[in-house]
């Protein structure tokens, strides 16, 4: 089943390097990405990202080495590796947050929050943001929430960051709770 141990070991090492390059914790750079390949941001609003392109090439090289290292079951192995590579970072983050993390690092955000704005008058907007935060450790934590614009629209109007004018928003989440903020 194994044709070349060197190719398989090299493949595992390169996969580890690829995962390390853009591990989505504590800062997820994928939020600003406009085009991606297997967790590598290829392009954002500022242009192409060289490290993301290099990571993508390393990922393809690791897949080729994986195929070279196996005698048979190439297709099955590739499918399993792609699924594991896609699911492993989120699993590792959840395991860390539920076991070792404390303070603000034990809070997870599912990324499904949204802000709605309505025009009250010519110079006045009314905004409401809804987000769910999940505290995973056994201690309460307090922090200040700041809104960052997700992306610029065609006319380059910043919307979410306008919510910071009424801030800072001090939030306290109790231990092991999921909390909805409006």
C-alpha positions in Angstrom: 0.0 0.0 0.0 2.9 2.4 0.7 5.3 2.9 -2.3 7.5 5.6 -0.9 7.8 6.5 2.8 9.9 9.6 2.0 7.1 11.0 -0.2 4.4 10.3 2.4 6.4 11.9 5.2 7.2 14.9 3.0 3.6 15.2 2.2 2.5 15.2 5.9 5.2 17.8 6.7 4.1 20.0 3.8 0.4 19.6 4.9 1.4 20.7 8.4 3.2 23.8 7.0 0.2 24.6 4.8 -2.1 24.4 7.8 0.2 26.5 9.9 0.4 29.3 7.3 -3.2 30.2 7.5 -4.6 28.6 10.7 -7.9 30.6 11.3 -7.2 31.4 14.9 -7.0 33.8 16.7 -7.2 36.1 13.6 -9.1 34.7 10.6 -7.7 36.3 7.5 -10.2 34.5 5.4 -12.8 37.1 6.4 -11.4 39.6 4.0 -10.6 37.2 1.2 -12.3 37.5 -2.1 -11.0 34.3 -3.7 -9.6 31.3 -1.8 -8.2 27.8 -2.4 -8.4 25.2 0.5 -8.1 27.8 3.3 -5.6 29.9 1.5 -6.7 33.5 0.7 -5.5 34.1 -2.9 -6.9 37.6 -3.3 -8.4 40.3 -1.1 -9.5 43.9 -1.8 -5.8 45.0 -2.1 -4.8 42.4 -4.7 -3.1 39.1 -4.8 -1.6 37.6 -1.7 1.8 36.0 -2.4 1.8 33.8 0.8 -1.6 32.4 -0.1 -0.4 31.6 -3.6 2.7 29.9 -2.2 0.6 28.0 0.3 -1.8 26.8 -2.5 1.2 25.6 -4.6 2.6 23.8 -1.5 -0.8 22.1 -1.0 -0.8 20.8 -4.6 2.8 19.6 -4.2 1.7 17.8 -1.0 -1.2 16.1 -2.8 1.2 15.0 -5.6 3.6 13.6 -3.0 0.7 11.8 -1.3 -0.2 10.1 -4.6 3.4 9.2 -5.4 3.8 7.7 -1.9 0.8 5.4 -2.3 0.6 2.2 -4.4 -3.1 2.2 -4.6 -6.3 3.8 -3.2 -5.1 7.2 -4.7 -8.6 8.7 -5.1 -9.9 7.6 -1.7 -6.8 8.9 0.0 -7.1 12.3 -1.7 -10.8 12.6 -0.8 -10.1 11.7 2.8 -7.2 14.1 3.1 -9.2 17.0 1.6 -12.1 16.4 4.0 -9.7 16.1 7.0 -7.8 19.2 5.9 -11.0 21.2 5.6 -12.5 20.0 9.0 -9.4 19.8 11.2 -8.7 23.5 11.9 -12.3 24.1 13.2 -12.1 20.9 15.3 -8.8 21.9 16.8 -10.1 25.4 17.5 -13.1 24.0 19.3 -11.0 21.6 21.2 -8.7 24.3 22.3 -11.5 26.7 23.3 -13.3 24.0 25.3 -10.2 22.7 27.2 -7.3 25.1 27.5 -8.5 28.6 26.5 -9.4 31.2 29.0 -10.6 34.8 28.9 -11.4 36.3 25.5 -9.8 33.4 23.6 -12.6 31.1 24.9 -15.3 33.0 23.0 -16.3 31.8 19.6 -18.3 33.7 16.9 -20.1 31.7 14.2 -19.7 34.5 11.6 -23.4 34.8 10.9 -24.0 38.2 12.5 -25.5 40.9 10.4 -26.2 44.6 10.6 -29.3 46.3 9.2 -29.5 50.0 8.6 -32.4 52.2 7.7 -32.5 55.8 6.8 -34.3 58.0 9.4 -33.5 61.3 7.7 -31.0 62.7 5.2 -28.1 62.7 7.8 -29.3 60.1 10.2 -29.2 56.3 10.0 -30.7 53.8 12.5 -28.6 50.6 12.8 -29.1 47.3 14.5 -26.6 44.5 14.6 -27.4 40.9 15.7 -24.7 38.5 16.6 -24.3 35.3 18.7 -21.2 34.7 20.9 -20.5 31.5 22.7 -18.4 31.4 25.8 -16.8 28.0 26.3 -14.8 28.2 29.5 -15.8 28.0 33.2 -15.3 31.7 34.0 -17.1 34.9 33.1 -15.4 37.4 30.8 -15.9 41.1 30.1 -14.7 42.8 27.0 -15.4 45.7 24.7 -16.9 45.1 21.3 -15.8 47.0 18.2 -17.4 46.7 14.7 -15.2 46.3 11.6 -16.5 46.8 8.1 -16.8 43.4 6.3 -16.1 44.9 2.9 -16.5 48.1 1.0 -19.4 48.6 -1.3 -19.1 50.1 -4.8 -19.4 53.6 -3.5 -16.9 52.8 -0.6 -19.4 53.5 2.1 -18.5 52.1 5.5 -21.5 50.9 7.4 -20.7 48.5 10.3 -17.9 50.7 11.7 -20.5 53.5 12.1 -21.8 51.4 15.0 -18.6 52.3 16.9 -19.7 56.0 17.2 -22.1 55.0 20.0 -19.6 52.6 21.6 -17.5 51.2 23.1 -19.9 48.4 23.9 -19.0 46.7 27.2 -20.1 43.0 27.2 -20.0 40.4 29.9 -20.6 36.7 29.1 -21.1 34.2 31.9 -19.4 30.8 31.9 -20.4 28.2 29.3 -23.2 30.3 27.8 -24.4 31.3 24.4 -25.6 34.9 24.2 -27.5 36.8 21.6 -26.6 40.5 21.3 -28.8 43.1 19.6 
